[in-house]
């Protein structure tokens, strides 16, 4: 249920409405918009008489929400969520670019790539310290040593840092070094992890699961939001279909679909979506044209010797060309890089 308050509602009236909702058995989340304050009343109560809330002082409108996700819906918050991290805003008119290697391999490697990312105009350095791999024998990441290198490289080149958290026990450790938590596709429905990451203070990027519907994806975001962390962005990284030529099938239509149903920013990851270096640039162009709020791409100066996902990593010259082209596309649709 969504409760829209009067434009000039007093603080005492807000407190009174919240108390009543809690007494009715709802969990309440407050959203302050540009013009009005909106309260999200969370709880399955199909027979609840909404007139009990409508009559309260300070209440303008009350709406039932039929969608299973409440806090992530446009009904709860009509304005786009803008996630501000230092001097970077994700979800605004600027399309923010995240770039870097699949995994942190060495000091020389991450500092070399961080410099490339910085010179391109991208704002966020990506890199895995703990890597979820299909094979237990594949490179699993450098752990805390990788986090330290990633943070140092980010600080040297004034870049934000994003890395994946795979386990609840890693949250506090990763929080020390990162600016954005990443929840990978394989953990999209790890509900225990989502609950705990919802209690953390850093923003979260939630990747779409390998076979998840848009509703599944938004319901997973709801777990994070309902535990208090409202700075959530969604990452379309391709889904598994019957097609075998590309690593995954890039669902570009998910970008406008999510924007219509949710206020959360959408990130597009054409590297994981296609798994092939020569497909990343055209899909990056398409994602910007489709309205993505950010792009995440893999870049490596020596992909032939990369310890993970070398075939989908752009070479530096290809990355610079991608940045040039998406800037032109952003201008056409009234945005900027």
N, C-alpha and C positions, 0 to 999 in steps of 0.2 A: 504494500500500500504506500502511496506517495501523498504526503501532506504538504501543500503549498501554503506558506504563511503570507499574511498581508505585507505589503511593501514597507510600511512603517511600524511593524510589530515591535513591541517593547520586550526587553530582555526577560522581564518577569512573566510575560505571556508565553514566550518561548519555553521557559523552564516549566511552566504549568502544562503546556501541551505535551512536552516530553515526559513529564511525570505521569500524566494520564495514559499515554501510550504504553509506558513501561508497566503501569498497573494493569493494563489490558493484556499484558503478556507479550508485547512486542519488543524486539531489540531495535534500538533507534540509532540511525546514522544521520548526521547533519551535513548538508551541503549548502555552502553560501555562494549563490550565483551573483551575476552582475546586478540584477534588479531585485531578486527575491531570495529568501531562504527556503530550502526544501528539506523536509524530513522524510527519510526512508524508514518505514515501519516494517521490519522483517519478521515473518512468522506465518505459518500456514493456518489461516483461520477463515475457511470458506463461508461460514455463516455469520461472520462478524458484521454488525450493523454500523456502517461508516458514518451514520448520522450522529453517533456518539462523539465523533471527532469533529464533525462539521460545525457543531454548535459551540465549540470552545472559542473563547476570545482569541483573536489574532489569526484564526484559520481562514484562508481565502477559498481553497479548493481541496478536495480529497478524491484521489483516484485509486481504483484497484489496478493492479498490474497482473496481466495474465501470463506474461513471460516468466519462466522459472528463475531467471537471473534478475535480481532486483537492483542492486547497487551498480551493476555494469550497464544498466539500460538507459536509453535516452529519456524514458519517462522520469527516472530519478534525477537526471541531470541533463538539461537540454544543451548547455554550452560544452564545447569540446574541452576535455581535460588537458591542461598544459602542465607538463612536469618540468620544473625548474631545478637544475643542478648546476650550482656555481653560475657561470655566465652562459650556460646552454639551456635552451628551452625546447623540449620535445612535445610536439602537438600544436605548435604555432604555425605561422605562415612559412617558416624556414624548414626545409627538408634536411634533417641532420644525418650525416654519414658516419657509420661505425665501420672501422676497417682494421685489419690485422691478420695474423696467422691463425690457423686452426688451434695450434697449441704453442705454448712458450717452450722453446727447445734449448736456448742458451742465451747468455748475456749479449753476445755479439748479434745473434739473430733478432732478438726482440728490439734492441736499440736501433739496428739498421732499418727494420720495418717501421718502427715508431717515427723515425725521421721522415720516411716516405709518406706516411699517413699525415704527419704535420704539414709537410710541404704541399700536399694536395688540397688542403683546406678542410679536410675532415675533422671532426671534433672529438670522436670517441675511439679509443684503442681497444680492440677486442683481442682475446687470447685465452686459451684454456690452460689452467694449472692442474685441474683434475679432469680427466677425459673419459667419458663413457664410450667404450669401444665394443663393437659387436664381438670381437675375438678377445678372450682373456689374455692372449699372448701379445697383443698389440701394445704400442706405447700408451701408457696410462697418464702421462703428465708428470711434471716435476714437483707437484704438491706445493708446500709453503714456499720453497725456494723459487718456484715459478711465480707465485703471487708477489714476492718481494721484487723480482725482476720486472714484472709487469707494472707495479706501482712506481718504481724508480724511472722506468722509461716514460710512463705517463706524466710524471712530475717534470722530467727534464724538458719535454716538448709541450707542456701545458695541455695535455689531453686528458679527458675523462677516461675511466677504465671500467670495462665490463668483463665479467668472467662467470663461468657456470658454477652453480652450487648443486651438488648431487645428493648430499646427505644432510640431515638435520645437525649432525655433530660438526659439520663444516661451517655452519652459518656464522658463528661468532668470529672464527678465524678469517673467513673471507671478507666479512664486514670491515675488518681492520684495513684491508688493502684496496677495496673496490669502491666504485661510485654507484654501480648498477649491478644488481643480481640478475643472472640469467637462469631461468628454469628451462632445461632442454626438453625436446619433444618426447623423449622416453619417460620423463618425469611429469608430464602435463597432468596426469591423473594420480600422482603420488600425493594423496590428500593430506597425509600427515605432514609432509614437507611443505605443502602449500599453506597449511594452517600456521606453521612455525614461521615461515617467511613473511606471512601476513603480520606478524608481531614485530618484525624488524623495521628499522627506520629508513633503510635505503630503498630507492625505487626498484621495481622488478620488471624484467622483460620476460613474458611467458610465451614460449614457443608452442605452436600448434602441434598436436600429436600426429603420429604417422597416419592414422586412419580416423581422426577426430572430425566430427561435424562442427560447424560454426557454433552451434548451441552447446556442444560438449566443451568447446574451447572457452566460451563465455562463462559457463558454469564453473570451470576451473578457476577462472579469474575471480569469480564470486567468492571462492574460498579465501583468497588473499584479501580481497576488499572487506569481507565480513569480519576479518580478524584485525582490522584497523589500518592496514596499509592501503591508502587510496591512490598511491603513485604506481599504477600498473600500466604497462604497455603490452600490446599483443604482437607477436611476430609470426607472420605467414612464411613458412619455410618449405612449402611443398608437402603434398600428401602422397600416400602409396596407392597407386592404381594398377591396372593391368599393363600399362605401358612400361617397356623395359629399356627404351633407348636412352632416356634420361634417368638420373638417380631417383628423382621423385617427379610428380606432376605439379607444377607451380600454379596454384589456384589464384590467379589475379583477381577474379571476381569476388574473392573473399574480402578484398580491401574495401570496395564500396558497400558491400553487404554489411560488414562490421560497422563502418561509419554510420550507416543508417540506423542500426539497431543499438549501437553503443557510443558512449562519449569518449572511450579510451583511445589513445593514439595507436596507430598501426605501423609496425616496422615490417619491411619486406627483406627477405634473405634469398637472393637469387643464386648464391653460391651453393647452398645446401639443396635448394629447390631443383637445380639442374644437374649438379655434380660434374659439369663439364665447363672448362675455362671459356671456350668460344661461345657458350650460350649465356654467360653471365651478363655481358654488356647489353645485348638486346633485351634481356629480361629486366635489367636495372632500369633501362629507359622506359619500358612498359609499366613498371611498378610506380615510377614517379608520375607518369601520365595518368595512372589509375587512382592517384591520390594518396600514396603512401606518405606517412609523416616522417619516416626515416628509412634508410637503407643500411643493411649489414652485409658486407662483402669480405671475402678472404683475399689477402694479399701476401705474397711471399717473393723475396728477391731470388730465391734458389729453390723453386718448387720441386725440381727433380729429386732433390735430396731432403725434402720435408719429411718429418716423421709421421705426419697424418694429413690426409686430404690434399696432397699436392696437386692432383689433376684439376681441382676446381678453384685453385688459387690464381688470382690475376698476377701477371708480371707487373713490375712498376710502371712501365710505359703504357700498358693496357689500363691500369688503374687511373693514371693521369688522364687518359683519353676518355674513360668513363666519366670522370668528374667534369670534364669539359662538356661532354654531350648532355649529361643530366642537368647541368646549369642552364643550357639552352631550353630544354624541355620545361624545366621549372618556370622559367620566364614566360613561356607561352601560356601556361595555366595560371599565371598570377602569383607564383611562389618564388622562392629563392633558395639557393644552396648555401 
